[in-house]
């Protein structure tokens, strides 16, 4: 079984528990999970954010 990292799980829209507060879950910021570049914790007391820098190749 292939192990998936945090970013892959977030992009697929899986429910991932916050690594900082362990009580909230990551939610995409202002868009759907497959298009998001930022995910924030659903716990209002936690300010943890995951940001993704997309890799763009130009030929």
Secondary structure by P-SEA (a helix, b strand, c coil): cccccaaaaaaacccccccccccbbbbbcccccccccbbbbcccccbbbbbbbbbbbcc
